[in-house]
Amino acid sequence: MYLVQKAVIYGCSSCQNVRYFGSDVLLRATLYTLGKPSVNVQRVVNTGITSRRRVFSIRTEARPLSACCGGVLTRHAVKHSDAKNRHLQDHKCLHNAGHHNRNNHNDPFIPEKILILPKVTRLAFEKRRNPDLDDPHLRDKLAKRGSDYENLVERNSVHLRDLENLVNKLEQSKADVRVCQQMSDYTEDNVDWADLIISAGGDGTFLSASRKVFGNKPIIGVNTDVDGSEGFLCLPRVYSSDITRALDLMKAGSYRWRKRARIRVTVKGGDTIQPIDLYDEDLTFADHCYLHNSERLKNLERQQNGEDNINHIIPIRGLNEVFVGESLSSRMSYYEISIDDGPLEKQKSSGITICTGTGSTSWSFNINKMSYQSVEEVLKIANHLTGSNYPTNRESVKTVADSFNSRLLFDPRVLQMVYTVRDPVVYGIFQVHKPRGFARKITIRSRCRDACLTVDAGTSYLFNDGAIATLEMHDEDALRTMEMIDTPTTMMNDTPW
């Protein structure tokens, strides 16, 4: 998509999300005026739609292009007052993102073999953790911990009911359906067998299912408890409640392929060969340390055989994020980091998160977002020290905070990562010149004592002194998902990309 003296804004009249394409920025903000016949220029400027201090003159045309969360996307052409010819070199993948009315239909997709990975409900988890307790004794134990046993039973019943309904409707479509009764059934052989992978649960189940999905194998998420779980990565409520509707759209070719970029991790040295699976474990810190120590003993043999200095790619990809830091959260993490092949910088912190566009709405966002309280206090300090008169009323504070927070989000298809140094320590030789930023390649050398490299909060690798990890993104690692084309509610739940 080439931009010549203009940019384009897509805004949703319902959820009030906006996509902006212009210069070198891509941001998402809140505009209360979008979806109306006109846009107030001052409101747009105040909300943060600016690029390198440029001023915009705005004209609008109420032209529905697609849908987002039930609202109509309206196209707003934006001209720079002093714009020069430029194009989006930094976001090549947005070429397709700006053309929502093209290639809406594909060839019919009729999955004959479907593999389902259901979630483990809290009730099922507690029963597995307490196999010797009957229901009354389990209820008493949970009550002492402040847990509502009856609510757990209800949520478990809803999940099982929706799972049964999902399986029945898939079988009625003449598909061969396999349901993984436990995580150990979710094997590479079963994944290879299937034409379509379905996670039945929430976002955690989707992340768990995506670990073993590669290439062009499609995966969709079905939320089996739409009232008790958000399911941002799952199909919208209308399809989660009635999978037949989604199947009919697949058969009609009324869907779009959507890809989500993932992080590839290449490790060298240290004890990073065998992972600890956190999805199917109930680990205390002591358990975690025991497993890590067991892996260290195994690594001694690899060191003696000269196998500890070999590059190997971790066999899973990070859909949300990768975390690097000490296993014990109260201990300082010590490491060296290089951004985009730059010089190594020694750092101490509470660890580093490296997130994708998908993960930018989750952990990364909540680490970096500014609260209304913080913004109000900063504005008051600025007024006091500079003699300025920035407004500090509720609406102005909210506008500034929302504008800043919106810039933390980016398109899940973009092949770039955002890193955050958590609680950086700065003194002497330890410096953190840029605690947050975007990168295409990140290299980390561990100087930690008992650290881990954790992918999507589910798979943990030892990452101790001397181990090196290189994090990158590649087109072929992207996860292939689907977006239905039916009614204005067909967009994915998480962001309006």
N, C-alpha and C positions, 0 to 999 in steps of 0.2 A: 504494500500500500504506500504510494508516494503522495506526499503532501506538498502542494505548491501554494504557498501563501494562504493556507487555511488549515484548520484542524477540525475534528469532528467529535461531538459529544453525543453519546447515547444515554438517555435517562429513562428510568422507569417511573410511571405515574403512581404505582402502588407501593413498592418497597422503597422508592426514592433513591435507588442506587444509580450511579452514573459511571459510564466508561468514557474516558477521555483519551484521544489519540492526537498527539501534537508534539513537535520538537522531540526532545529526548525523554519525555516523561509519560508515564502511564499511571493514572491515579483514580481512586474511587472516592467519591464524596457524597454528602447528603445535600440535595437541593429540593427544597420544598416547593419550588415554583415549576419544576419539570412536570410535563404532562398537561400544562395549560397552554393556551394559544400563544403566549409570549413569555419571555424570560427577562427578568430585571437584571440589567447589566451590573449594577452595584452589588446585588446579592451574589452573583456569580463570582465577582472579584473578591468579595469578602469571604466567600466559602473556600477560597484557595485555588480556584482554577486559574492559575497563572503559570507562566513559563519564562524563567529568566527575566522577571520584572516586565514582561510584555503586557500590554493592555489589549483587551479584546472588545470588538464590536460584534454584536450577536444578532443573527436573524434566525428565525425558527420556521419549520414547516412540520405540521402535525401529520407525519407520515409513518404509520405503523410498519416497523421492519421485522420485529420478532416479538418475543414475549419474555417477561421476567416476573416470577412470583405473582402472576395474575394481572399485572399491569401492562400497559402498552408502552413499548419503547418508542420514544420520540427522537427524531434526528435534529440536531442543532448544528448548523454550519457556523464555524467561528473563524473570523479573519483576524490576522495579526495587523496591528496598525503599522508596524515597521518590519513585516516578515520578509524573509528571504527564502529562496527555494531550498528546501531541505527534505530529507526523507528519514524513515525510521530504521537506520542501520542497526541500532542496538536491539531492536525487537522484530526480527525478521518473521517470526512466527505470527505476528499480528496481521500479516498480509491477508490471511483468511479470516481473522477475527473481525475485521471491519466489513465483511460482506455477508450479513446474516440471511439475505434473501437469495443466496446462491447455493447450489448443491445441497438443497434441503432434503432431497430424497436419494436413497441408495437402492441397490438391488435388494430384493426380498431376502430377509434373513430368517431362516426357519431352523432353529436349533433342534437337533434330534437327540443329542446326549447332553444332559444338564447335570452339573455337580453342585450340590448345595452344602455350604458350610454354615450351620446354625450357631448362634451365640450360646455361650454358657451363662444362663441366668444366675442372679445372685443366690437364689434359693438352691439351684443345682450345685453351685459352687460350695455353699455352706454344708450341704449334705455330703458332698464328696470330702470335704475337710473334716467332717465329724461323722464318720461311717457308723460309729457305735451308738449314736443317739437316735432315739425314735422321735417322732414329731413333737410330742409334748415337751420332752427334755430339750430338744433343739429350740423350741419356742422360748423356754425359760432362759436358756443360755443367751439367746439373741436379745431378749428383753433386758437382761442385765447389762448388755452393751448399748442399750438405747435404740435397738433396731426394731422396726415394726414387722413382725413375722407375718401378719395377715396381709400386709401390703406386698411383701415378697411373694406370697402365695398367689395373690391376684395378678401381679405382673408376670409371674411364671405361667399362669394359666392363659393370659392374653398371648404371650409369645407362642406357646404350644398350639393354641387355637389357630393363630395366624400362620404358623409353620405348616400345620396340617392342611389348611385351606390352600396355601401356596403349592404344596406337593400335589394335592388333588387336581388343581386347575392345570398344572403342568402335565400331569399324566393324562388328563382329558384332551390335551393338545397332541396326544400320541407320542410325546417325548419319553425317552428312557431316562429316568431320574434316579440319581444316587444321592443319599443324604449321609453325610459324615456324622456318625454318632458321637465322635470325639476327635480331638485334634490329631491324634495319631492316624486317623483314617484319611486325613487330608494329605495325601502323598503326591509326589510328582507323577506317579503312574496314573492316579485318578484324575489329576489335572490335565495330563496329556490326552486322556480318554475323552474328555468333555469338549463339546462345541461351545459351551457357555458356562461360566462360573457365576453362581449367585450366592452372595453373602446374605444370610437371613438374621438380621439383628440390627445393630446400629453402626456407628462409625468405627468403633473398635473392632467389630467383626469384619468390616470391610478392609481395614488395614491388615488384619490377620490373614484374610483370604488373598490379598494382593501380593503377599510375600512370594508366593510360588507361581505367579502368573507372569509370563514373559512373551515376547513377540507380539503377534497379532491376536492372541487369545483374548476375547472380550470378557469383561466382568461387569456385573451390575450389582447394586445393593438394594435389598428389599427391607424396609423398616418393619419389623414384626411387632412393634409397639409404638405406633405413631403418637400416642398421647403421653407416653412416658420417656421418649427418646427423641432427640432432635433429628439425627440421621442426615447431616449435611451432605454426606457423600452418597447417600442412597437416592433411589428414585423418589420423586415427589409423592405425597400422600395418595393422590388419585390412582397411581400405579401400584404403590405398595399395598394398597387395600384391594386392588383388583388387577392381578398380574395378567389376566386374560386380555385386558385392554392394551397393555404393553406388547403382548405377543401378537395381537392383531396388527398393531402398527409396524412391528418388525416384518411381518409377512407382507404388508403393503409397501414396505420400503420407506415408511414415514418415520425416519430416525436420522440422527446425525452421529457420526463417529466423533468422539471427543478424546483427546489424549491429555494425560497429566504427566508432566516431567517428573523424573525420579532421580535420586542421588546414587551414583555408583561410588563405592568405597574400595580403594586398593590399599592393602596393608603390607607392611614389610617388617620383619623382626618381631621381637617381643613374644607374647603368648597369645597371638590373635588367631589361632587356627580354628579351634572349636568354640562354638557359641553356647551360651546358656539361654534356653528358651523360656522367656518370662510369661508367655501367653498361657501356657499350660502348667504353670508352677505356682505354688503358694509359698513364696520364699520370705523368710525373715532375713535380716541383715546377716545374721550368723550363717544361715543356709547359703546365702549368696557368697559369702567369704569362703565357706567350705568348698563349694563348687569351683570357685576361682583358684583356690589353693590346689585342688585336685588337678586342675588343668595345668598349673605350673609344674607339678611333678611330671606330668606327661610330656611337658615341653622340654624337660631336661634331656630326654632321649632324643628329641628332635634336634636339640643343640649339638649333642654329641655326634649326630649324623650329618651335621652341617645343613639342616633343613630350616633353620630359623631365620635365614637371611634371604628368603625367596619372596618375590612379589606374588601376591595372590589376591584375586578379586573376591570380596565377600559375596556369597551366592544369593543375597537378597538385595533389594534396592529400597532406598528411603523414600516413601511417598509423602510423608509429613515432614520428618526431621531426623537428624542425627545429633545425638548429644555426646560430648566428650568431657569427662571430668572424673574426679575421685568418687568412688562408690559411697564413701561416707560423706554426706553432704556438709558436715561441719568442718571437714578438712579442706585446706586450700589446694586447688589444682595448679600444677606447675607444668608448663609446656612451652614450646616454641612454635610460632605460627607464621606462615607465608601466605599472602593473598595475591592471586594471579601471578605467580612466579616472582613475587617481590622478595625483598630480604627477609630472613627469619627474624622475628621479634620475640624476645623472652617476655612471657606474661605469667602473672598469677591472678587467679580469679576463682569464682565458684563454678567454673566450667563454661563451655561454649555450646550454643545451639546453632545448627546449620539447617535452615528450612527451605522448603520448596514454595512455589506459589500456592499449592494446596495447603501447606502448613502455615502459610503467612496469615491465615485467618485464625489460627489456633494458638499454640504456645508462644510463638514469636510475637504475635500481636499483643498478647496479654503481658509479656515481659516489657514491651516497649511503649505501650499506649500511655498517653497522658490523661490523668483524671481531671475532671472539672475543677476540683479543689487545687491541684497543682498549677493549672493554667491561671486561675484567679490570683493565686499568690505571686506567680511570676509577673503578671501584668501589674499588680500593685507595687511590687519592688521596682519594676521598670519605670513606673510613674514617679515613684519617690526619688529614684537616683538620677533620672534624666529630665525630670520636669515635664514629661509627656502627660497626655490625658487619654490614655487608652481606656475605652469603656470596660468596666468590670461587672456589668449587669449579667444576669443569668444567660440571656440569649447570646450576647457577644462571646462570653466565655465558652458556651457550648459550640458556637460556630468555629472558634479557633481550635478547640480540642478536637472536634470532629474532622476538621480539615487536616490537622497533623496526623491523627490516627488513620485517616483514609490513605495516607501516603505509605503506610506500612504494608498495604496489601498489593499484590500483583497477580497477573494472569497465571493460572496453573500450567499453562502450556509453555511459558517462557523458560528457556534453557539457562537459567541463572539461579543462584542461591543467595539467600540473605543470612548473614551470620550475626550473632549477638554475643558479646563477651559479658557474662553475667557477673555483677559485682566486681569490676576490675580493681586491682590493687596497683597503685602508682607510687613508686618511690625508687630511688637509686637506679639500678639497671633494669628494673621492671617498668615498662612503659606500655600504655595502651593508647596509641595515637588516634585510633578510630574504632571505638567499641561496637559500632554497628555499621553494616554496609553490604553492598551487593558484590558478588564475585562469581566468576566462571570456574575458578579452580582454587582449592584451599588445601594447603599441606600443613599437617600438624605432627610435630615430634614430641612424644610424651616424655616428661620428666617426673611422672607421678609414681607413687608407691603402690597404690591399690586402686587403679582407675579402670573405667570401663568405657567402651564405645558402644552406644546403644542406638539401635535403629528402630524408629517408630514405637518406642517405649515397649518393644516386645522381644527383641533379640539383643543380648548383651555379650560383647567380646571383651576379653582382657586387653588392656591398653596401657601397659606400664613402661617404665624407663627404657628408652631406646626404640620403642615401636614407632613406626611412621605410618600415617594414614594420608592418602590423597583422595580428595572428594571432587568429583566432576559430574557433569551431566552430558548424556548422549541421546540422540534421537531414538536409537534403537532400544533404549531402556524405558521409554515412556509407557505408561499403563493405558490400555485401550478401553474406554468406556463408551456408553451410549446415552444419547439424549433423544427423547421422543418428540415427535412433531404432531401435535394434535390440537390442544386448546392453549390459551394463554398461560396455563399452569404447567407447561411442559418443561420449563427450564429446570436445571439442577438446583438443589436447595441451597448450596453454600454461597456462591457468588454469581453475579449476572454475566459471567464471561461467555 
